Amino acid sequence: MRGIRAGDLRPALRPLLLPAGVGIVTTAVYTVLSALQWRSFATPSWDLGIFTQLARQYAAFEAPIVTIKGEGFNLLGDHFHPLLVLLGPIFALFPHAFTLLVAQNALFGLAAAALTDGAIRLLGPRTGTLFGFAFAFSWGLQGAVEAQFHEIAFAVPLLALSLTAFLRRKWVPCLLWAMPLVFVKEDLGLTVAALGIVLAVRSRRPLGIWLAVWGVGWFALASLIILPLLNPHGAWAYSSSIDLPGILGDPAAAIQPQKSVTLGLLLLASGVIAVRSPLALVLLPTLAWRFLSDNTGYWGPTWQYSAVLMPIAFCAALDGITLVRTSRRRWLRGYGRQAASVSIVAALVLATTLPLFRLTNVPVNFSTDRAAAATAALRVVPDGVRVESDIGLMNYLVERTDVYWLGNKNPRLDYLVIDLAAGGLPAEWTSAQIVAEALHPGVTFTTIYAAGGFEIARSENRTR
């Protein structure tokens, strides 16, 4: 057989160039944002530390025991995300918390490439590429990058790959890409079930029914059996936040400005045309658990909670554009030709309000004024010790020490690390000595570092 010449590959590879370019640019831009955030010691929450501990455990072929959540806490009892075992080999090669941020950015880049490919097939190279960028830098994904790593990083590309296969009427790939979603987070089982119903109707094949059964089955198994079994309190930790009786008793309470903003942004990002597609129904499970919760943090468009909605909304928009092309209403056909442009313009209009806009003034928005003090504080803490910390330096310690969050009831540890400026401490905790006395009365701690708002105290009764 004659070898394959480079010229033979060019026609096959050419359609992939624009989607690949969008994916690479997406990954690169988000990694710049992550790097600046990391360099400035910005820590929005404890989540990156939690998932770094999980990755570290998986890299060592051990159960995901995460001491930040509590002594002996198995993170599979918090949320059901066994697919995160894929972080183990990556962390083994690059054992740093920042690795997880790059991994998430690359997964979002993969999703952007997949969706751009689907958009180009429908809208043409120019509009399709711009539509892909509108998705790549949508408010839901930017919020997730700013919030740092979460398990939904894996859900975004799986949804994009599954739904773009749906648009191409590739029913088996649609099913296969959707199936692993149940191993990303327990509530995504209901999202899979909703997609299964839509797939069954559109394809007129039993594949969709099987996918729906798969989704509901894993949701029930995870929430009713696995999570209660592994959770130290013997229950699914987040079921109590659903206030369905309260909402049914007072329907007006369900109408909240934050919820309206989230819905409005979804409609805007999808050019409104998404409501014409049955794929819009796949949004409902995620919106339902968020809006029925009594946790106000779930209602708005910030954090990582809307990331999984982005591939659904944008693919529903593409499907809606296809469907209205045969509408009997002339105005609807006309709007369908402009709907993608609405999404693109909306992305541009919203750009100044989103995290990436902070790159226009790096010195102000990513100040390194405290970096020298933070770096010096980290040098004081030896490798391998047990540390009690607030969220301030937690993400920077977790890859080389055993970190516990000081908000839990912890055993006596070796070092206490606090950030008086941004660690999330109660106002009355104004020094490491006061914190030590509050958490471990009778145990002697010596402050060995204090600068730039960071303080480190060493236990004189260390466990090793």
C-alpha positions in Angstrom: 0.0 0.0 0.0 1.2 3.5 -0.8 1.6 5.9 2.1 -0.8 8.7 2.7 0.6 11.9 1.4 0.2 15.2 3.2 -1.8 16.6 0.3 -4.4 13.9 0.7 -5.0 14.9 4.3 -5.5 18.7 3.7 -9.1 18.5 2.4 -10.1 16.3 5.4 -8.4 18.6 7.9 -9.4 21.9 6.5 -13.0 21.9 8.0 -11.4 21.4 11.4 -9.1 24.4 11.3 -11.6 27.0 12.4 -13.1 25.0 15.2 -9.7 24.0 16.4 -8.6 27.6 16.3 -11.6 28.7 18.4 -10.8 25.9 20.9 -7.1 26.9 21.2 -7.9 30.6 21.6 -10.5 29.8 24.2 -8.1 27.7 26.2 -5.3 30.3 25.9 -7.4 33.3 26.9 -9.0 31.6 29.9 -5.5 30.3 31.0 -4.2 33.9 31.0 -7.2 34.9 33.2 -6.5 31.9 35.5 -2.7 32.7 35.6 -3.3 36.3 36.6 -5.8 35.3 39.2 -3.3 32.8 40.6 -0.4 35.2 40.6 -2.5 37.8 42.5 -3.4 35.2 45.1 -7.1 35.7 44.5 -9.1 32.8 46.1 -12.8 33.0 45.5 -13.6 29.9 47.6 -12.2 26.7 49.0 -13.4 24.6 46.0 -10.0 24.5 44.1 -8.4 23.2 47.3 -11.0 20.5 47.7 -10.7 19.2 44.1 -6.9 19.4 44.3 -7.0 17.1 47.4 -9.3 14.8 45.4 -6.9 14.8 42.4 -3.9 14.2 44.7 -5.7 11.2 46.2 -6.6 9.7 42.8 -3.0 10.2 41.6 -1.9 8.0 44.6 -4.6 5.4 43.7 -6.5 6.2 47.0 -10.1 7.0 47.8 -10.9 10.8 47.5 -10.6 11.6 51.2 -10.7 15.4 51.5 -9.7 16.7 54.9 -10.7 20.3 53.9 -14.3 19.0 54.2 -13.5 17.1 57.4 -11.4 14.4 58.9 -11.9 11.2 56.8 -14.5 12.9 54.5 -15.0 10.9 51.3 -15.8 13.5 48.6 -18.0 11.0 46.8 -20.4 11.4 49.7 -20.7 15.1 48.9 -21.4 15.0 45.1 -21.4 12.0 42.9 -18.5 12.7 40.4 -16.5 9.5 39.8 -15.5 10.7 36.4 -13.1 13.0 38.2 -10.8 10.0 38.6 -9.5 11.2 35.2 -7.7 14.0 37.1 -5.5 11.4 38.7 -3.1 10.8 35.9 -3.0 14.5 35.0 -2.1 15.5 38.5 0.5 12.7 38.8 2.3 14.3 35.9 1.8 17.9 37.0 1.1 17.9 40.8 -0.1 21.5 41.2 -3.4 23.1 42.0 -3.0 25.3 39.0 -3.1 22.2 36.8 -6.8 21.8 37.5 -7.4 25.3 36.2 -5.6 24.6 33.0 -7.5 21.3 32.6 -10.8 23.1 33.0 -9.8 25.7 30.5 -8.8 23.0 28.0 -12.1 21.2 28.5 -14.0 24.5 27.8 -11.8 24.9 24.7 -12.8 21.4 23.6 -16.5 22.4 24.0 -16.0 25.6 22.1 -14.4 23.7 19.2 -17.2 21.1 19.1 -19.9 23.8 19.1 -18.1 25.9 16.5 -18.0 22.9 14.2 -21.7 22.5 14.6 -22.4 26.2 14.0 -20.2 26.4 10.9 -22.1 23.5 9.4 -25.3 25.4 9.8 -24.3 29.1 9.5 -21.2 29.0 7.3 -17.6 29.7 8.3 -17.8 33.4 9.2 -21.0 33.5 11.2 -20.4 30.0 12.6 -17.0 31.0 13.9 -18.3 34.2 15.6 -21.2 32.2 17.1 -18.6 29.7 18.4 -16.7 32.6 20.1 -20.0 33.9 21.5 -20.4 30.5 23.2 -16.8 30.2 24.2 -16.8 33.6 26.0 -20.4 33.4 27.2 -21.3 34.6 30.7 -21.8 31.1 32.1 -18.4 29.9 31.1 -16.6 33.1 32.2 -18.2 32.8 35.6 -17.1 29.3 35.9 -13.5 30.1 35.0 -13.4 33.0 37.6 -14.8 30.6 40.2 -11.9 28.3 39.5 -12.2 24.5 39.1 -15.4 22.5 39.6 -16.6 19.1 38.4 -18.9 20.7 35.8 -15.7 21.3 33.7 -16.3 17.7 32.3 -20.0 18.3 31.7 -19.5 21.2 29.4 -17.7 19.4 26.6 -19.8 16.2 27.0 -22.9 18.3 26.5 -21.4 20.1 23.5 -20.4 16.9 21.8 -23.7 15.2 22.5 -25.9 18.1 21.4 -23.9 18.9 18.2 -24.3 15.2 17.3 -28.0 15.6 17.9 -28.0 18.6 15.5 -26.4 16.4 12.8 -28.9 13.6 13.5 -26.1 11.3 14.7 -28.3 9.6 17.3 -25.8 7.0 18.6 -22.9 9.5 19.2 -25.5 11.8 20.8 -26.4 9.0 23.2 -22.8 7.9 23.9 -21.5 11.4 24.7 -24.4 12.0 27.0 -24.1 8.8 29.0 -21.0 9.8 31.0 -22.7 12.9 32.3 -24.3 10.9 35.1 -20.8 10.4 36.5 -20.0 14.1 36.6 -22.7 15.2 39.1 -25.8 13.5 40.4 -28.3 16.1 39.2 -27.1 15.7 35.6 -28.9 12.3 35.6 -32.1 14.3 35.2 -30.5 16.4 32.4 -29.6 13.2 30.6 -33.2 12.0 31.1 -34.6 15.2 29.6 -32.2 14.8 26.6 -33.3 11.2 26.3 -36.9 12.2 26.0 -36.1 14.8 23.3 -33.9 12.3 21.5 -36.7 9.7 21.5 -39.2 12.2 20.0 -36.8 13.6 17.4 -35.2 10.3 16.3 -38.3 8.1 16.7 -36.1 5.4 18.0 -35.9 3.6 21.3 -32.4 5.0 21.9 -33.8 8.0 23.6 -36.0 6.0 26.0 -32.9 4.0 27.0 -31.0 7.2 27.6 -33.8 8.6 29.8 -33.9 5.4 31.9 -30.2 5.5 32.2 -30.3 9.1 33.5 -33.2 8.6 35.9 -31.7 5.3 37.2 -28.3 6.8 38.0 -29.9 9.9 39.6 -31.9 7.6 41.9 -28.9 5.3 42.6 -26.6 8.2 43.4 -29.0 10.4 45.5 -30.8 7.6 47.3 -28.1 5.1 47.9 -24.5 6.1 47.1 -24.4 9.6 48.5 -26.2 8.7 51.8 -23.9 5.7 52.1 -20.7 7.7 51.8 -21.8 10.9 53.5 -20.9 11.1 57.2 -24.4 12.3 58.0 -26.1 9.4 56.1 -28.0 11.6 53.7 -27.7 13.4 50.4 -26.2 16.7 51.7 -28.1 19.0 49.3 -31.7 17.6 49.4 -32.7 19.7 52.3 -32.1 22.9 50.4 -35.1 22.2 48.1 -38.0 24.2 49.5 -40.8 22.9 47.3 -43.5 23.0 50.0 -42.6 26.6 50.8 -42.8 27.6 47.1 -46.1 25.8 46.6 -47.5 27.5 49.7 -46.3 30.9 48.5 -45.8 30.9 44.7 -45.0 34.7 44.7 -41.8 33.8 46.7 -40.6 31.9 43.7 -40.3 35.2 41.7 -37.0 36.7 42.6 -35.0 39.3 40.6 -31.9 37.1 40.5 -33.8 34.3 38.9 -35.2 36.7 36.3 -31.7 38.0 35.5 -30.5 34.4 34.9 -33.5 33.6 32.6 -33.1 36.9 30.8 -29.4 36.3 30.1 -30.2 32.8 28.9 -32.7 34.2 26.4 -30.3 36.9 25.3 -27.3 34.6 24.8 -29.4 32.2 22.7 -30.9 34.9 20.6 -34.4 34.0 22.0 -34.7 31.5 19.1 -33.7 28.6 21.5 -37.3 28.5 22.8 -38.4 27.2 19.4 -36.3 24.0 19.9 -37.3 21.1 22.1 -33.7 21.1 23.3 -34.6 24.0 25.5 -36.4 21.4 27.7 -33.0 20.1 28.6 -32.4 23.3 30.5 -35.2 22.6 32.9 -33.7 20.1 35.4 -30.7 22.5 36.2 -33.0 25.5 36.4 -35.4 23.6 38.6 -33.0 22.5 41.3 -31.4 26.0 41.4 -34.7 28.0 41.5 -36.4 25.6 44.0 -33.5 25.9 46.4 -33.5 28.2 49.4 -29.8 28.9 48.7 -29.8 32.3 47.1 -26.3 31.7 45.7 -27.9 29.3 43.1 -30.4 31.8 41.7 -28.1 34.3 39.9 -25.8 34.1 36.9 -22.6 34.1 38.9 -20.2 31.3 39.9 -20.1 28.0 38.0 -23.8 27.0 38.1 -24.7 28.3 34.7 -21.8 26.7 32.8 -23.8 23.5 31.9 -26.6 25.7 30.6 -24.4 27.3 27.9 -23.9 24.4 25.5 -27.6 23.5 25.9 -28.8 27.1 25.2 -26.5 27.6 22.2 -27.3 24.2 20.6 -31.0 24.9 21.2 -30.5 28.2 19.3 -28.9 26.4 16.4 -31.7 23.8 16.3 -34.3 26.6 16.6 -32.7 28.4 13.6 -33.0 25.2 11.6 -36.6 24.6 12.6 -37.9 28.1 11.7 -36.5 27.9 8.2 -39.6 26.0 7.2 -42.0 28.1 9.2 -45.1 29.4 7.5 -44.6 32.8 9.3 -42.5 35.0 7.1 -41.4 37.2 10.1 -40.2 34.1 11.9 -38.2 32.9 9.0 -36.7 36.3 8.7 -35.8 36.4 12.4 -34.3 32.9 12.1 -31.8 34.3 9.6 -30.7 37.0 12.1 -30.9 35.0 15.4 -27.3 34.0 15.3 -26.3 37.6 14.9 -28.4 38.5 18.0 -26.3 36.0 20.1 -23.1 37.4 18.7 -24.1 41.0 19.4 -25.4 40.1 22.9 -22.0 38.6 23.7 -20.3 41.8 22.6 -22.7 44.0 24.7 -22.2 41.8 27.8 -18.5 41.6 27.4 -17.8 44.8 29.5 -19.6 43.3 32.5 -17.8 39.9 32.5 -14.6 38.6 34.1 -12.5 38.7 30.9 -13.0 42.5 30.7 -10.7 42.8 33.7 -7.8 42.0 31.4 -8.1 45.5 30.1 -6.5 46.8 33.3 -4.3 44.1 34.7 -2.3 46.1 37.3 -5.5 47.3 39.0 -7.7 44.2 38.6 -4.9 41.6 39.4 -2.9 43.4 42.0 0.3 41.6 43.2 0.7 44.0 46.2 0.4 41.0 48.6 2.2 38.5 46.5 5.6 38.9 48.2 4.1 38.5 51.7 2.1 35.5 50.6 5.1 33.8 48.9 7.2 34.3 52.0 4.4 32.9 54.2 4.2 29.8 52.1 8.0 29.2 52.5 7.6 29.1 56.2 5.3 26.0 56.1 7.3 22.7 55.5 6.2 20.0 53.1 4.2 17.1 54.4 2.9 18.8 57.6 -0.7 19.1 58.7 -2.1 22.6 58.3 -5.3 24.3 59.5 -6.1 27.2 57.2 -8.8 29.6 56.0 -9.4 30.0 52.3 -6.6 32.6 51.9 -3.6 30.4 51.1 -5.4 27.0 51.1 -5.1 26.5 47.4 -1.4 27.1 47.5 -0.7 24.7 50.4 -2.9 21.8 49.4 -0.6 20.2 46.8 2.2 19.6 49.3 0.6 19.6 52.8 -2.4 18.0 54.5 -4.8 20.9 54.7 -7.8 21.2 57.0 -10.3 24.1 56.9 -10.5 25.9 60.2 -14.3 26.1 60.1 -14.5 22.4 60.9 -13.8 20.6 64.2 -10.4 19.3 63.5 -7.7 17.3 65.4 -4.7 19.2 66.7 -2.5 20.1 63.8 1.0 21.3 63.2 0.5 24.8 61.7 -2.2 27.4 61.7 -2.3 29.7 58.6 -4.6 32.7 58.3 -5.2 35.5 56.0 -6.7 38.4 57.9 -7.5 40.4 54.8 -9.2 37.8 52.5 -9.4 34.5 54.4 -13.1 34.8 55.3 -12.5 35.0 59.1 -15.0 36.3 61.6 -14.3 40.0 62.4 -13.3 39.3 66.0 -10.5 36.9 64.9 -7.8 39.5 64.5 -4.6 37.4 65.0 -3.4 33.9 64.7 -3.1 33.7 68.5 -6.8 34.6 68.9 -7.8 32.1 66.3 -5.6 29.4 68.0 -7.1 30.0 71.4 -10.7 29.9 69.9 -10.0 26.6 68.0 -7.6 24.8 70.3 -7.9 26.2 73.9 -5.0 25.1 76.1 -2.7 24.3 73.1 0.4 26.5 72.8 0.9 28.2 69.4 3.8 30.4 68.5 3.4 33.0 65.8 6.4 32.5 63.4 5.3 34.8 60.5 3.2 38.0 60.3 3.3 40.2 57.2 0.9 41.6 54.6 -2.1 40.3 56.6 -0.8 36.7 56.6 0.0 35.0 59.9 1.4 31.6 60.6 1.4 30.0 64.0 3.3 26.7 64.9 1.9 24.3 67.4 4.4 23.6 70.2 2.6 20.3 70.7 3.0 19.1 67.2 1.7 15.6 66.3 5.0 14.7 64.5 
